[in-house]
């Protein structure tokens, strides 16, 4: 089984749409998918990432 780590791209507390596109591609590969958010205040970005399908 594959394990995939996606690093969330964001700016000004907004998740970049490229993160969702990356998640779509990762779902086609299959396996365990995690999204990591690196920010001084990650709450808003992490919440947006959690709402992504998958």
PyMOL commands that set and color helices and strands:
alter all, ss='L'
color gray80, all
select helices_A, chain A and resi 17-29+43-50
alter helices_A, ss='H'
color red, helices_A
select strands_A, chain A and resi 3-7+10-11+14-15+32-36
alter strands_A, ss='S'
color yellow, strands_A
deselect
rebuild
show_as cartoon
